[in-house]
């Protein structure tokens, strides 16, 4: 799944783009939104790093919509766009607050999507440097290195290897609980997390699935219930 970056998990949440809107998409990956007029990609020091950050597939460099920049200030005028799409990019960004201030400067509204702490805690995607969650209209964030115990690395490497080897069924089933995306129509507040609890949902409950055929894992779970 992460080996080929999925541009967006919740495209149906983009509801506010008007026919006349000029749309910017940041970090579009291999499949830009068909509504995007301009595509903004960061210029990396090597093609290898570019492909790593894009999950193995990058946009066609000859696409006439694409503009490369060096990070920092976006190469656009104030309010140059009506809408900006930023899907699975902000977790890669060194300076979250500066990046968001640039989004707010160049666009009046937009959509943003990213993985939650639950996903990163298990897989620890190397290119992801931030953990984020939206709470009461505030985007709370932290550097991953500030909240991830170094002792987990060996376990996370196992699950990361499993993910990139194609064992994605459980991840796919849990997308609504481990990813987050929302539209915004005015600049939102950002705040650095004070602790791990602030990066988690207050109610992490997951609904029961329909009965499945008994597997070894299910038999083990049933055994533990009898203890």
Legacy VTK file of the C-alpha trace (Angstrom):
# vtk DataFile Version 3.0
C-alpha trace
ASCII
DATASET POLYDATA
POINTS 227 float
0.000 0.000 0.000
2.638 2.543 0.990
4.997 1.158 -1.632
2.772 2.865 -4.182
1.499 6.049 -2.619
-2.271 6.249 -2.737
-3.111 9.810 -3.673
-6.342 9.858 -1.674
-8.483 7.508 0.413
-11.577 9.707 0.753
-12.171 11.462 -2.596
-15.890 11.670 -1.806
-15.092 14.193 0.944
-14.143 16.802 -1.644
-17.500 18.481 -2.163
-16.854 22.204 -2.511
-14.984 22.643 -5.793
-17.020 24.781 -8.176
-16.877 24.492 -11.948
-15.098 27.842 -12.268
-12.577 27.207 -9.461
-8.840 27.219 -10.093
-7.429 24.208 -8.219
-3.902 23.530 -6.981
-2.794 20.029 -5.971
0.318 19.611 -3.828
2.287 16.373 -4.128
-0.143 14.649 -6.504
1.774 11.376 -6.830
1.086 9.293 -9.915
-2.653 10.020 -10.077
-3.502 13.721 -9.797
-7.084 14.674 -9.148
-8.722 15.225 -12.567
-10.008 18.589 -11.364
-6.532 19.979 -10.560
-5.328 22.830 -12.794
-1.810 23.150 -11.367
0.381 20.483 -9.717
3.080 21.437 -7.224
5.929 19.020 -6.459
9.035 19.497 -4.352
12.334 19.201 -6.187
14.572 16.648 -4.487
18.340 16.212 -4.708
18.080 12.941 -6.610
15.562 10.938 -8.590
15.919 8.161 -6.022
14.802 10.441 -3.192
11.954 11.804 -5.319
10.669 8.284 -5.969
11.029 7.361 -2.303
8.927 10.326 -1.253
6.351 9.496 -3.936
6.081 5.878 -2.817
7.654 4.504 -5.977
5.474 6.188 -8.595
5.787 9.828 -9.586
3.759 12.001 -11.875
4.809 12.215 -15.523
7.409 14.998 -15.613
6.140 16.232 -18.976
2.661 16.984 -17.585
2.169 20.623 -18.497
0.425 21.315 -15.180
3.428 20.480 -12.987
5.610 23.048 -11.242
8.627 22.030 -9.173
9.819 24.114 -6.205
12.514 23.841 -3.570
10.271 23.853 -0.497
9.356 26.793 1.706
7.449 29.560 -0.063
5.040 28.367 -2.752
5.786 29.999 -6.144
2.332 31.601 -6.391
0.668 34.928 -5.603
-1.702 35.439 -2.683
-5.148 33.935 -3.370
-3.934 32.554 -6.697
-6.259 29.544 -6.277
-9.794 28.897 -5.138
-9.043 25.432 -3.774
-5.968 23.386 -2.807
-5.749 19.589 -2.505
-3.089 18.274 -0.135
-3.401 14.511 0.261
-0.729 12.440 2.030
1.866 15.182 1.867
1.821 17.003 5.205
3.188 13.979 7.080
6.367 14.406 4.962
6.854 18.136 5.663
9.651 19.464 7.895
7.830 22.645 8.972
4.088 21.938 9.336
3.073 25.445 10.394
4.941 27.170 7.587
3.523 24.726 5.051
-0.062 25.351 6.207
0.451 29.116 6.217
1.472 28.851 2.558
-1.670 26.827 1.761
-3.801 29.486 3.434
-1.947 32.240 1.571
-2.424 30.874 -1.941
-5.916 29.318 -1.635
-9.248 30.204 -0.066
-10.306 26.629 0.736
-9.097 23.073 0.380
-8.871 19.445 1.395
-6.168 17.787 3.497
-5.620 14.075 4.217
-3.001 12.140 6.238
-2.424 8.932 8.255
-3.178 8.865 11.977
-0.908 7.808 14.840
-2.338 4.266 14.867
-0.965 3.650 11.376
2.442 5.180 12.019
2.844 3.439 15.374
2.614 0.068 13.625
4.379 0.695 10.304
6.663 3.708 10.964
6.889 4.713 7.282
10.458 6.087 6.985
9.494 9.091 4.839
6.814 10.252 7.286
8.130 12.696 9.868
4.895 14.003 11.439
1.927 12.629 13.367
-1.322 14.629 13.001
-4.928 14.585 14.137
-7.796 17.067 13.997
-9.544 17.836 17.275
-12.313 20.425 17.673
-11.203 22.225 14.520
-7.529 22.358 15.567
-4.842 20.395 13.699
-2.679 18.894 16.439
0.738 17.668 15.343
4.046 16.305 16.605
7.335 15.175 15.171
7.289 11.396 15.009
10.676 11.224 16.722
9.204 13.015 19.757
6.586 10.348 20.454
7.849 7.063 18.985
9.964 4.874 21.319
13.194 3.749 19.698
12.650 0.291 21.228
9.752 -0.296 18.820
11.918 -0.142 15.707
12.449 -3.901 15.373
8.709 -4.610 15.652
7.794 -1.785 13.285
10.307 -3.015 10.719
8.588 -6.407 10.703
5.153 -4.866 10.024
6.563 -2.430 7.462
8.148 -5.341 5.576
4.838 -7.210 5.713
2.993 -4.169 4.361
5.364 -3.627 1.462
5.243 -7.375 0.703
1.524 -7.046 0.025
-0.106 -8.021 3.327
-2.565 -5.134 3.230
-5.979 -6.714 3.957
-6.268 -5.565 7.564
-4.994 -2.103 6.707
-7.544 -1.768 3.907
-10.390 -2.770 6.223
-9.328 -0.201 8.832
-8.802 2.810 6.521
-11.634 4.887 8.086
-10.019 4.476 11.523
-6.340 4.960 10.672
-6.579 7.769 8.085
-8.170 11.209 8.315
-9.219 13.827 5.773
-11.305 16.989 5.866
-12.282 20.040 3.834
-11.563 23.535 5.131
-13.058 26.839 4.062
-11.020 29.134 6.304
-7.558 28.845 7.835
-7.539 26.442 10.761
-5.470 26.598 13.942
-2.433 24.392 14.445
-0.987 23.316 17.782
1.913 21.112 18.772
0.854 18.110 20.848
1.849 18.066 24.501
1.715 14.281 24.834
0.836 11.057 23.019
-2.766 11.064 24.236
-3.438 14.266 22.298
-2.555 12.440 19.063
-5.169 9.728 19.614
-8.923 9.703 19.217
-10.896 9.852 22.443
-13.118 7.001 21.279
-11.039 4.499 19.300
-13.817 1.911 19.214
-14.174 -0.194 16.068
-17.486 -1.871 15.120
-17.639 -5.655 15.016
-17.364 -7.271 11.627
-19.675 -10.030 10.429
-18.585 -13.558 11.463
-15.625 -14.787 9.439
-14.362 -18.322 8.785
-12.254 -19.549 11.666
-8.577 -18.974 11.129
-5.670 -19.806 13.378
-5.788 -16.268 14.778
-9.521 -16.549 15.548
-8.975 -19.893 17.287
-6.235 -18.341 19.417
-8.512 -15.430 20.339
-11.275 -17.821 21.351
-8.798 -19.792 23.440
-7.737 -16.661 25.312
-11.374 -15.807 26.057
-11.645 -19.112 27.938
-8.724 -18.312 30.259
LINES 1 228
227 0 1 2 3 4 5 6 7 8 9 10 11 12 13 14 15 16 17 18 19 20 21 22 23 24 25 26 27 28 29 30 31 32 33 34 35 36 37 38 39 40 41 42 43 44 45 46 47 48 49 50 51 52 53 54 55 56 57 58 59 60 61 62 63 64 65 66 67 68 69 70 71 72 73 74 75 76 77 78 79 80 81 82 83 84 85 86 87 88 89 90 91 92 93 94 95 96 97 98 99 100 101 102 103 104 105 106 107 108 109 110 111 112 113 114 115 116 117 118 119 120 121 122 123 124 125 126 127 128 129 130 131 132 133 134 135 136 137 138 139 140 141 142 143 144 145 146 147 148 149 150 151 152 153 154 155 156 157 158 159 160 161 162 163 164 165 166 167 168 169 170 171 172 173 174 175 176 177 178 179 180 181 182 183 184 185 186 187 188 189 190 191 192 193 194 195 196 197 198 199 200 201 202 203 204 205 206 207 208 209 210 211 212 213 214 215 216 217 218 219 220 221 222 223 224 225 226
